[in-house]
Amino acid sequence: MNKPVSQTVVALRNSVKACLAPDTTSVVVGLSGGVDSLILTAVAVWVGERAGFTVQAVVVDHGLQVGSSEIASSAAVAATKLGATSIEIRNVEVGTDGGMEMAARTARRAALTDAADGRPILLGHTANDQAETVLLRLLRGSGAHSLSAMSACTETWHRPFLSHPRGDIEVASVELLTPLGITPWRDPHNFDEGFSRVKMRKHLDLLSEEFGPSIISGLVRTADMLRTDDRALDQIAVQYFLAAEESEFEVSMSVEELEIVPTAIRTRLIKLCFDQLTVGTRENSPLTHQHVMSVEALISGWSGQGGIALPLGVTAKREYGRLVFNQGN
């Protein structure tokens, strides 16, 4: 007779099921060997066996630590014990852009995207990870889009545990991993206070002790509400952007029309004009807050100033009653 499972594990299973479309036939799980991704693999396999999809565990070896190949191999062995349909180890080269944390994340995401080939990618981020992200971005002076942090489900990336605190994962570990003799890997980078996220984790733990564990759910709820607001503002901005005039190397909008919209919409329209010329997105745009506000001053603080040089060869200027973005000329 199968041993009854806890309500915690049931909730984790329901979250994975709810995060995927009913017609899903195969998923990829990003597996580091840590407890979060191991539990995600175990739960995804259980759900997949009943919902009719296969689970491929992909282990990305960044090569940043001594013995990383052995760590990757151990994660692959654990995935086999957990019943993953297939397991793949991918070795990547980590660059230097944005520092080691950012470069490793970029290399990892590229490897997972390539391995998935259009299939959903499941990641083991928890509510604690979301709360840390919100606080880190708050300290950088971020707006609604950035503070909305990680989305639970996008077209490619799926984070079914994003509403579950890390404590739920620890409970599930005793239930799902210990009986199989699986010991999660404890990444030493997760304890190195040279990394900003580790510092924030320490302070968040202290805040939780002072104000109670509800601070985690409160920060997650803040991100959820800001994401809803941000999407609504984006949709409004897109409607206004329909009035823009476009050519291959130029995008322009009427200054008179821009003056009457709220600043929150105006700044989004500036970003849309820039992205239209550079084929970028808000997630990878080199446009900074300072860039945007310098361009915004051409609308709200016009005193005859010249053009504004922006990244990727784009220039913004006010000309004949229009805000004009040019690239390459």
C-alpha positions as CSV (number, residue, x, y, z in Angstrom):
1,M,0.0,0.0,0.0
2,N,1.3,3.4,-0.9
3,K,2.1,5.7,2.0
4,P,-0.3,8.7,2.2
5,V,1.3,11.9,1.1
6,S,1.2,15.2,3.0
7,Q,-1.0,18.1,2.0
8,T,2.3,20.0,1.2
9,V,3.2,17.5,-1.5
10,V,-0.4,17.5,-2.8
11,A,-0.3,21.3,-3.1
12,L,3.1,21.1,-4.9
13,R,1.6,18.6,-7.4
14,N,-1.5,20.7,-8.0
15,S,0.8,23.7,-8.7
16,V,2.7,21.9,-11.4
17,K,-0.5,20.6,-12.9
18,A,-2.1,24.1,-13.0
19,C,1.0,25.6,-14.5
20,L,0.9,23.5,-17.7
21,A,-1.5,23.3,-20.6
22,P,-3.7,20.2,-20.7
23,D,-2.3,19.1,-24.0
24,T,1.3,19.2,-22.8
25,T,3.2,16.1,-24.0
26,S,6.7,16.8,-22.8
27,V,8.5,19.2,-20.4
28,V,12.1,20.1,-19.5
29,V,13.1,20.6,-15.9
30,G,16.2,22.7,-15.1
31,L,18.0,20.5,-12.6
32,S,20.9,21.7,-10.5
33,G,20.9,18.9,-8.0
34,G,19.7,21.3,-5.3
35,V,16.6,20.5,-3.2
36,D,14.3,22.9,-5.1
37,S,15.0,21.4,-8.5
38,L,15.0,17.8,-7.2
39,I,11.6,18.2,-5.7
40,L,10.4,19.9,-8.9
41,T,11.7,16.9,-10.9
42,A,10.0,14.4,-8.5
43,V,6.7,16.2,-8.6
44,A,6.8,16.8,-12.4
45,V,7.4,13.1,-12.9
46,W,4.4,12.1,-10.7
47,V,2.1,14.6,-12.5
48,G,3.4,13.6,-15.9
49,E,2.8,10.0,-15.4
50,R,-0.9,10.8,-14.8
51,A,-1.3,13.7,-17.2
52,G,0.4,12.1,-20.1
53,F,3.6,14.1,-20.5
54,T,7.3,13.1,-20.3
55,V,9.9,14.8,-18.2
56,Q,13.4,15.5,-19.5
57,A,15.9,16.6,-16.8
58,V,18.6,19.0,-18.1
59,V,21.6,19.5,-15.9
60,V,23.7,22.6,-16.8
61,D,27.3,22.3,-15.8
62,H,28.7,25.8,-15.6
63,G,32.2,24.6,-14.8
64,L,32.6,27.3,-12.2
65,Q,33.6,25.1,-9.3
66,V,36.0,22.3,-8.7
67,G,34.2,19.0,-9.2
68,S,31.3,20.5,-11.1
69,S,31.2,17.5,-13.5
70,E,30.8,15.1,-10.5
71,I,28.0,17.3,-9.1
72,A,26.3,17.2,-12.5
73,S,26.6,13.5,-12.7
74,S,25.2,13.1,-9.2
75,A,22.2,15.2,-10.2
76,A,21.7,13.0,-13.3
77,V,21.7,9.9,-11.1
78,A,19.1,11.4,-8.8
79,A,16.9,12.3,-11.8
80,T,17.1,8.6,-12.8
81,K,16.0,7.5,-9.3
82,L,13.1,10.0,-9.5
83,G,11.9,8.5,-12.8
84,A,12.7,11.2,-15.3
85,T,12.1,10.0,-18.8
86,S,15.5,11.2,-20.0
87,I,18.5,13.1,-18.6
88,E,21.0,15.3,-20.3
89,I,24.1,17.1,-19.0
90,R,25.0,20.3,-20.9
91,N,28.4,22.0,-20.4
92,V,28.4,25.7,-21.0
93,E,31.0,28.5,-21.0
94,V,30.2,31.4,-18.7
95,G,31.1,34.8,-20.0
96,T,31.7,38.0,-18.0
97,D,28.9,40.4,-19.0
98,G,27.0,41.7,-16.0
99,G,29.2,39.8,-13.5
100,M,29.3,36.1,-12.7
101,E,25.7,35.7,-11.5
102,M,24.2,37.3,-14.5
103,A,26.6,35.6,-17.0
104,A,25.9,32.2,-15.5
105,R,22.2,32.8,-15.6
106,T,22.4,33.9,-19.3
107,A,24.4,30.7,-20.2
108,R,22.1,28.5,-18.3
109,R,18.9,29.9,-19.9
110,A,20.5,29.6,-23.4
111,A,21.3,25.9,-22.7
112,L,17.8,25.2,-21.4
113,T,16.1,27.0,-24.2
114,D,18.2,25.0,-26.8
115,A,17.5,21.7,-25.1
116,A,13.7,22.4,-24.8
117,D,13.3,23.2,-28.4
118,G,10.0,24.9,-27.8
119,R,8.8,22.7,-24.9
120,P,7.8,24.2,-21.5
121,I,10.8,24.7,-19.2
122,L,10.1,24.2,-15.5
123,L,12.3,26.0,-12.9
124,G,12.3,25.5,-9.1
125,H,12.1,29.1,-7.9
126,T,10.2,29.5,-4.7
127,A,8.3,32.3,-2.9
128,N,11.6,33.1,-1.0
129,D,13.4,33.6,-4.3
130,Q,10.6,35.9,-5.5
131,A,10.8,37.9,-2.2
132,E,14.6,38.2,-2.5
133,T,14.2,39.4,-6.1
134,V,11.7,42.1,-5.2
135,L,13.9,43.5,-2.4
136,L,17.0,43.5,-4.5
137,R,15.2,45.4,-7.3
138,L,13.7,47.8,-4.8
139,L,17.1,48.7,-3.5
140,R,18.1,49.5,-7.1
141,G,15.3,52.0,-7.5
142,S,13.1,50.0,-9.9
143,G,9.7,50.6,-11.3
144,A,6.5,48.5,-11.5
145,H,7.8,46.3,-14.3
146,S,11.0,45.4,-12.6
147,L,9.4,45.0,-9.1
148,S,6.8,42.6,-10.6
149,A,9.8,40.2,-10.6
150,M,9.4,36.7,-11.9
151,S,6.2,35.5,-13.6
152,A,4.9,32.1,-12.6
153,C,4.1,31.0,-16.1
154,T,5.1,32.5,-19.4
155,E,5.2,30.9,-22.9
156,T,8.6,29.3,-22.2
157,W,9.4,29.6,-18.5
158,H,7.2,28.0,-15.8
159,R,7.8,28.4,-12.1
160,P,5.1,26.3,-10.4
161,F,6.5,26.7,-6.9
162,L,6.6,30.5,-7.0
163,S,3.9,30.8,-4.4
164,H,5.3,28.1,-2.1
165,P,7.8,29.1,0.7
166,R,11.1,27.3,0.9
167,G,9.8,25.5,4.0
168,D,7.4,23.5,1.8
169,I,10.3,22.3,-0.2
170,E,12.1,21.1,2.9
171,V,9.0,19.2,4.0
172,A,8.7,17.5,0.6
173,S,12.4,16.7,0.7
174,V,12.0,14.4,3.7
175,E,9.0,12.8,2.1
176,L,10.2,12.4,-1.5
177,L,14.0,12.3,-1.5
178,T,15.1,10.8,1.8
179,P,13.4,7.4,1.2
180,L,15.3,7.1,-2.1
181,G,18.6,7.9,-0.5
182,I,18.9,11.2,-2.4
183,T,20.9,13.9,-0.7
184,P,20.4,17.4,-2.3
185,W,23.5,19.3,-3.3
186,R,24.2,22.4,-1.2
187,D,25.8,24.9,-3.6
188,P,28.6,26.8,-1.7
189,H,27.8,29.8,-3.8
190,N,24.5,29.9,-1.9
191,F,26.4,30.7,1.3
192,D,29.0,33.1,-0.1
193,E,28.1,36.6,0.9
194,G,30.1,38.0,-1.9
195,F,26.9,37.5,-3.9
196,S,24.2,40.1,-3.5
197,R,21.4,37.5,-3.4
198,V,23.0,35.6,-0.6
199,K,23.3,38.8,1.4
200,M,19.6,39.6,0.8
201,R,18.7,36.1,1.8
202,K,20.4,36.6,5.2
203,H,18.6,39.9,5.7
204,L,15.3,38.5,4.6
205,D,15.6,35.7,7.2
206,L,16.2,38.4,9.9
207,L,13.2,40.3,8.7
208,S,11.1,37.2,8.9
209,E,12.2,36.7,12.4
210,E,11.3,40.3,13.3
211,F,8.0,40.6,11.4
212,G,6.9,37.0,10.9
213,P,7.0,34.7,8.0
214,S,4.1,36.5,6.3
215,I,6.7,39.0,5.0
216,I,7.5,36.5,2.3
217,S,3.9,36.1,1.1
218,G,3.5,39.9,1.4
219,L,6.4,40.6,-1.0
220,V,5.1,37.9,-3.4
221,R,1.7,39.5,-3.3
222,T,3.2,42.9,-4.0
223,A,5.0,41.5,-7.1
224,D,1.7,39.9,-8.3
225,M,-0.2,43.2,-8.0
226,L,2.5,45.2,-9.6
227,R,2.6,42.7,-12.5
228,T,-1.1,43.2,-13.1
229,D,-0.8,47.0,-13.0
230,D,2.3,46.9,-15.3
231,R,0.5,44.8,-17.9
232,A,-2.5,47.1,-17.9
233,L,-0.3,50.1,-18.4
234,D,1.6,48.3,-21.2
235,Q,-1.7,47.5,-23.0
236,I,-2.8,51.2,-22.8
237,A,0.6,52.3,-24.1
238,V,0.4,49.9,-27.1
239,Q,-2.9,51.4,-28.1
240,Y,-1.4,54.9,-28.1
241,F,1.6,53.5,-30.0
242,L,-0.7,52.7,-33.0
243,A,-0.6,56.4,-33.8
244,A,3.2,56.3,-34.3
245,E,4.7,56.9,-37.8
246,E,7.3,54.3,-38.7
247,S,9.9,53.7,-41.4
248,E,12.9,51.4,-41.5
249,F,15.2,53.7,-39.6
250,E,12.8,56.1,-37.9
251,V,9.9,56.2,-35.5
252,S,8.0,59.3,-34.4
253,M,5.1,60.4,-32.4
254,S,3.2,63.7,-32.0
255,V,4.5,65.7,-29.1
256,E,1.0,67.2,-28.6
257,E,-0.4,63.7,-28.1
258,L,2.4,62.7,-25.8
259,E,1.9,65.7,-23.6
260,I,-1.6,64.7,-22.7
261,V,-0.9,61.2,-21.6
262,P,0.2,60.3,-18.0
263,T,3.9,60.0,-17.5
264,A,3.6,56.3,-16.8
265,I,2.3,55.9,-20.4
266,R,4.7,58.4,-21.9
267,T,7.8,56.6,-20.6
268,R,6.4,53.3,-21.9
269,L,5.9,54.9,-25.3
270,I,9.5,56.1,-25.3
271,K,10.6,52.5,-24.7
272,L,8.3,51.2,-27.4
273,C,9.8,53.6,-29.9
274,F,13.3,52.6,-29.0
275,D,12.5,48.9,-29.0
276,Q,10.9,49.2,-32.5
277,L,14.2,50.3,-34.0
278,T,16.4,47.9,-32.1
279,V,14.2,44.8,-32.1
280,G,14.7,44.6,-28.4
281,T,12.5,43.8,-25.4
282,R,12.1,45.3,-22.0
283,E,13.9,42.3,-20.6
284,N,17.1,42.8,-22.5
285,S,17.0,46.5,-23.4
286,P,20.2,48.6,-22.7
287,L,17.9,51.7,-22.2
288,T,18.3,53.0,-18.6
289,H,16.0,55.1,-16.5
290,Q,18.3,58.1,-17.1
291,H,18.0,57.6,-20.9
292,V,14.2,57.5,-20.7
293,M,13.9,60.6,-18.5
294,S,16.3,62.5,-20.7
295,V,14.0,61.8,-23.7
296,E,10.9,62.5,-21.6
297,A,12.4,66.0,-20.9
298,L,12.1,66.7,-24.7
299,I,8.3,66.5,-24.1
300,S,7.7,67.9,-20.6
301,G,10.8,70.2,-20.2
302,W,11.4,71.4,-23.8
303,S,13.7,74.5,-23.9
304,G,15.3,74.0,-27.3
305,Q,17.8,71.3,-26.3
306,G,19.4,69.1,-28.9
307,G,19.1,65.4,-29.6
308,I,19.7,62.7,-27.0
309,A,22.2,59.9,-27.9
310,L,20.8,56.5,-26.9
311,P,22.3,53.0,-27.0
312,L,22.7,51.0,-30.2
313,G,23.1,54.0,-32.4
314,V,19.7,55.5,-31.7
315,T,19.1,59.2,-31.4
316,A,16.0,60.9,-30.0
317,K,15.1,64.6,-30.9
318,R,12.2,66.9,-31.0
319,E,11.5,68.2,-34.5
320,Y,8.6,70.0,-36.1
321,G,6.2,69.1,-33.2
322,R,7.2,65.4,-33.2
323,L,9.4,63.2,-31.0
324,V,11.6,61.5,-33.5
325,F,13.8,58.4,-33.0
326,N,16.5,57.7,-35.6
327,Q,18.9,54.9,-36.0
328,G,22.1,55.1,-37.9
329,N,21.7,58.6,-39.3
